[in-house]
Amino acid sequence: MRPCKPINDTYLFDAALTEDVIRKMKGGKDAGLDGITAEHLKYSHALLPAVLFNLFNLLMLVGHVPDSFGES
């Protein structure tokens, strides 16, 4: 299977976008199946948005999202 690549860079994530989304998450909600809350993400190490945006871009380039990402 050949990787599915975005048409251009506008489909890729960056650290600023990832940080902004994390910052805007509403707190005080129950954790998901993975046990992670919005507070975990908001108060995590500053490196987390870089790790996440690289993961998201890799998923975009490969063209596959794990089934577990859709569970809630």
OpenMM code with the backbone's topology and positions (N, CA, C; nanometers):
from openmm import Vec3, app, unit

residues = "MET ARG PRO CYS LYS PRO ILE ASN ASP THR TYR LEU PHE ASP ALA ALA LEU THR GLU ASP VAL ILE ARG LYS MET LYS GLY GLY LYS ASP ALA GLY LEU ASP GLY ILE THR ALA GLU HIS LEU LYS TYR SER HIS ALA LEU LEU PRO ALA VAL LEU PHE ASN LEU PHE ASN LEU LEU MET LEU VAL GLY HIS VAL PRO ASP SER PHE GLY GLU SER".split()
positions = [
    Vec3(0.0839, -0.1178, 0.0000),
    Vec3(0.0000, 0.0000, 0.0000),
    Vec3(0.0884, 0.1241, 0.0000),
    Vec3(0.0606, 0.2152, -0.0901),
    Vec3(0.1361, 0.3388, -0.0991),
    Vec3(0.0832, 0.4418, -0.0013),
    Vec3(0.1742, 0.5196, 0.0622),
    Vec3(0.1269, 0.6235, 0.1545),
    Vec3(0.0436, 0.7297, 0.0825),
    Vec3(-0.0547, 0.7801, 0.1518),
    Vec3(-0.1386, 0.8872, 0.1000),
    Vec3(-0.0791, 1.0188, 0.1484),
    Vec3(-0.0358, 1.1032, 0.0556),
    Vec3(0.0287, 1.2286, 0.0948),
    Vec3(-0.0658, 1.3462, 0.0764),
    Vec3(-0.0563, 1.4441, 0.1678),
    Vec3(-0.1397, 1.5640, 0.1528),
    Vec3(-0.1061, 1.6366, 0.0224),
    Vec3(-0.2040, 1.7062, -0.0314),
    Vec3(-0.1829, 1.7796, -0.1556),
    Vec3(-0.0765, 1.8869, -0.1368),
    Vec3(-0.0809, 1.9555, -0.0236),
    Vec3(0.0205, 2.0566, 0.0056),
    Vec3(0.0333, 2.0720, 0.1576),
    Vec3(0.1204, 2.1611, 0.2000),
    Vec3(0.1488, 2.1785, 0.3419),
    Vec3(0.0317, 2.2332, 0.4231),
    Vec3(-0.0733, 2.2804, 0.3586),
    Vec3(-0.1859, 2.3351, 0.4344),
    Vec3(-0.2589, 2.2269, 0.5134),
    Vec3(-0.2355, 2.1006, 0.4787),
    Vec3(-0.3011, 1.9912, 0.5493),
    Vec3(-0.2197, 1.9409, 0.6679),
    Vec3(-0.1001, 1.9931, 0.6864),
    Vec3(-0.0137, 1.9468, 0.7942),
    Vec3(-0.0364, 2.0271, 0.9211),
    Vec3(-0.0110, 1.9633, 1.0331),
    Vec3(-0.0210, 2.0269, 1.1643),
    Vec3(0.1113, 2.0958, 1.1955),
    Vec3(0.1086, 2.1937, 1.2860),
    Vec3(0.2324, 2.2522, 1.3363),
    Vec3(0.2197, 2.2707, 1.4871),
    Vec3(0.3299, 2.3038, 1.5497),
    Vec3(0.3318, 2.3151, 1.6958),
    Vec3(0.2353, 2.4222, 1.7445),
    Vec3(0.2285, 2.5341, 1.6735),
    Vec3(0.1409, 2.6440, 1.7170),
    Vec3(-0.0055, 2.6013, 1.7153),
    Vec3(-0.0468, 2.5319, 1.6108),
    Vec3(-0.1848, 2.4840, 1.6016),
    Vec3(-0.2136, 2.3848, 1.7141),
    Vec3(-0.1214, 2.2925, 1.7353),
    Vec3(-0.1399, 2.1914, 1.8394),
    Vec3(-0.1463, 2.2554, 1.9773),
    Vec3(-0.0583, 2.3505, 2.0046),
    Vec3(-0.0601, 2.4214, 2.1332),
    Vec3(-0.1916, 2.4962, 2.1516),
    Vec3(-0.2395, 2.5603, 2.0449),
    Vec3(-0.3637, 2.6375, 2.0520),
    Vec3(-0.4826, 2.5473, 2.0836),
    Vec3(-0.4896, 2.4323, 2.0190),
    Vec3(-0.6001, 2.3391, 2.0440),
    Vec3(-0.5960, 2.2888, 2.1878),
    Vec3(-0.4773, 2.2537, 2.2359),
    Vec3(-0.4641, 2.2066, 2.3747),
    Vec3(-0.5054, 2.3162, 2.4717),
    Vec3(-0.4624, 2.4388, 2.4456),
    Vec3(-0.4931, 2.5508, 2.5345),
    Vec3(-0.6435, 2.5774, 2.5429),
    Vec3(-0.7149, 2.5565, 2.4316),
    Vec3(-0.8587, 2.5844, 2.4259),
    Vec3(-0.9451, 2.4703, 2.4782),
    Vec3(-0.8854, 2.3574, 2.5137),
    Vec3(-0.9638, 2.2446, 2.5648),
    Vec3(-1.0281, 2.2809, 2.6977),
    Vec3(-1.1527, 2.2416, 2.7143),
    Vec3(-1.2228, 2.2691, 2.8393),
    Vec3(-1.1853, 2.1654, 2.9435),
    Vec3(-1.1554, 2.2124, 3.0613),
    Vec3(-1.1182, 2.1232, 3.1705),
    Vec3(-1.2392, 2.0793, 3.2509),
    Vec3(-1.2125, 1.9989, 3.3526),
    Vec3(-1.3173, 1.9566, 3.4432),
    Vec3(-1.4033, 1.8435, 3.3911),
    Vec3(-1.3581, 1.7779, 3.2846),
    Vec3(-1.4360, 1.6672, 3.2286),
    Vec3(-1.3687, 1.5357, 3.2635),
    Vec3(-1.4459, 1.4280, 3.2542),
    Vec3(-1.3918, 1.2955, 3.2828),
    Vec3(-1.2847, 1.2577, 3.1812),
    Vec3(-1.1949, 1.1708, 3.2252),
    Vec3(-1.0908, 1.1195, 3.1369),
    Vec3(-1.1521, 1.0247, 3.0346),
    Vec3(-1.0836, 1.0079, 2.9235),
    Vec3(-1.1266, 0.9124, 2.8219),
    Vec3(-1.0833, 0.7720, 2.8601),
    Vec3(-1.0952, 0.6799, 2.7658),
    Vec3(-1.0574, 0.5413, 2.7906),
    Vec3(-0.9095, 0.5278, 2.8248),
    Vec3(-0.8293, 0.6222, 2.7772),
    Vec3(-0.6856, 0.6179, 2.8041),
    Vec3(-0.6491, 0.6781, 2.9398),
    Vec3(-0.7469, 0.7355, 3.0100),
    Vec3(-0.7220, 0.7951, 3.1408),
    Vec3(-0.6637, 0.9354, 3.1352),
    Vec3(-0.6602, 0.9958, 3.0161),
    Vec3(-0.6006, 1.1287, 2.9999),
    Vec3(-0.7110, 1.2341, 3.0000),
    Vec3(-0.6905, 1.3387, 3.0792),
    Vec3(-0.7844, 1.4511, 3.0843),
    Vec3(-0.7243, 1.5710, 3.0119),
    Vec3(-0.8062, 1.6727, 2.9888),
    Vec3(-0.7566, 1.7964, 2.9283),
    Vec3(-0.6484, 1.8583, 3.0160),
    Vec3(-0.6639, 1.8449, 3.1472),
    Vec3(-0.5636, 1.9010, 3.2387),
    Vec3(-0.4281, 1.8323, 3.2209),
    Vec3(-0.4289, 1.7022, 3.1929),
    Vec3(-0.3031, 1.6320, 3.1674),
    Vec3(-0.2294, 1.6970, 3.0502),
    Vec3(-0.3044, 1.7281, 2.9451),
    Vec3(-0.2436, 1.7874, 2.8270),
    Vec3(-0.2017, 1.9318, 2.8520),
    Vec3(-0.2883, 2.0079, 2.9186),
    Vec3(-0.2591, 2.1493, 2.9431),
    Vec3(-0.1365, 2.1703, 3.0314),
    Vec3(-0.1174, 2.0839, 3.1294),
    Vec3(-0.0093, 2.1036, 3.2252),
    Vec3(0.1070, 2.0073, 3.2016),
    Vec3(0.1148, 1.9512, 3.0820),
    Vec3(0.2229, 1.8592, 3.0497),
    Vec3(0.3494, 1.9379, 3.0134),
    Vec3(0.4546, 1.8653, 2.9865),
    Vec3(0.5817, 1.9254, 2.9461),
    Vec3(0.5624, 2.0034, 2.8160),
    Vec3(0.6371, 2.1094, 2.7970),
    Vec3(0.6241, 2.1944, 2.6785),
    Vec3(0.6582, 2.1196, 2.5491),
    Vec3(0.7232, 2.0062, 2.5589),
    Vec3(0.7597, 1.9279, 2.4420),
    Vec3(0.6410, 1.8498, 2.3834),
    Vec3(0.5358, 1.8295, 2.4609),
    Vec3(0.4231, 1.7471, 2.4160),
    Vec3(0.3604, 1.7953, 2.2849),
    Vec3(0.3330, 1.9249, 2.2655),
    Vec3(0.2749, 1.9667, 2.1366),
    Vec3(0.3626, 1.9290, 2.0173),
    Vec3(0.4939, 1.9338, 2.0312),
    Vec3(0.5839, 1.8953, 1.9219),
    Vec3(0.5737, 1.7459, 1.8931),
    Vec3(0.5651, 1.6660, 1.9978),
    Vec3(0.5505, 1.5219, 1.9794),
    Vec3(0.4164, 1.4923, 1.9114),
    Vec3(0.3109, 1.5570, 1.9581),
    Vec3(0.1779, 1.5326, 1.9015),
    Vec3(0.1671, 1.5774, 1.7563),
    Vec3(0.2200, 1.6951, 1.7228),
    Vec3(0.2050, 1.7400, 1.5843),
    Vec3(0.2866, 1.6530, 1.4904),
    Vec3(0.3987, 1.6002, 1.5367),
    Vec3(0.4738, 1.5062, 1.4532),
    Vec3(0.3968, 1.3757, 1.4343),
    Vec3(0.3330, 1.3280, 1.5405),
    Vec3(0.2514, 1.2077, 1.5308),
    Vec3(0.1358, 1.2298, 1.4341),
    Vec3(0.0649, 1.3412, 1.4471),
    Vec3(-0.0487, 1.3702, 1.3603),
    Vec3(-0.0055, 1.3818, 1.2141),
    Vec3(0.1083, 1.4467, 1.1889),
    Vec3(0.1576, 1.4589, 1.0513),
    Vec3(0.1957, 1.3230, 0.9942),
    Vec3(0.2532, 1.2379, 1.0759),
    Vec3(0.2873, 1.1038, 1.0308),
    Vec3(0.1609, 1.0266, 0.9926),
    Vec3(0.0573, 1.0393, 1.0744),
    Vec3(-0.0699, 0.9743, 1.0429),
    Vec3(-0.1265, 1.0267, 0.9115),
    Vec3(-0.1149, 1.1566, 0.8875),
    Vec3(-0.1625, 1.2153, 0.7625),
    Vec3(-0.0827, 1.1624, 0.6436),
    Vec3(0.0495, 1.1542, 0.6583),
    Vec3(0.1338, 1.1088, 0.5480),
    Vec3(0.1117, 0.9617, 0.5161),
    Vec3(0.0893, 0.8812, 0.6197),
    Vec3(0.0662, 0.7386, 0.6002),
    Vec3(-0.0766, 0.7128, 0.5527),
    Vec3(-0.1682, 0.8017, 0.5914),
    Vec3(-0.3075, 0.7866, 0.5516),
    Vec3(-0.3830, 0.6851, 0.6357),
    Vec3(-0.3443, 0.6710, 0.7606),
    Vec3(-0.4085, 0.5738, 0.8482),
    Vec3(-0.4236, 0.6324, 0.9881),
    Vec3(-0.5411, 0.6153, 1.0456),
    Vec3(-0.5658, 0.6543, 1.1847),
    Vec3(-0.6017, 0.5276, 1.2610),
    Vec3(-0.5330, 0.4992, 1.3703),
    Vec3(-0.5647, 0.3775, 1.4477),
    Vec3(-0.7115, 0.3768, 1.4907),
    Vec3(-0.7721, 0.2584, 1.4886),
    Vec3(-0.9123, 0.2437, 1.5279),
    Vec3(-0.9378, 0.2973, 1.6687),
    Vec3(-0.8398, 0.2810, 1.7570),
    Vec3(-0.8586, 0.3236, 1.8955),
    Vec3(-0.8729, 0.4749, 1.9088),
    Vec3(-0.8314, 0.5528, 1.8069),
    Vec3(-0.8474, 0.6980, 1.8132),
    Vec3(-0.9938, 0.7371, 1.8073),
    Vec3(-1.0802, 0.6510, 1.7560),
    Vec3(-1.2219, 0.6810, 1.7434),
    Vec3(-1.3053, 0.6338, 1.8615),
    Vec3(-1.2427, 0.5658, 1.9566),
    Vec3(-1.3167, 0.5169, 2.0729),
    Vec3(-1.3310, 0.6281, 2.1768),
    Vec3(-1.4425, 0.6268, 2.2449),
    Vec3(-1.4608, 0.7279, 2.3497),
    Vec3(-1.5308, 0.6686, 2.4683),
] * unit.nanometer
topology = app.Topology()
chain = topology.addChain("A")
for resn in residues:
    res = topology.addResidue(resn, chain)
    for name in ("N", "CA", "C"):
        topology.addAtom(name, app.Element.getBySymbol(name[0]), res)
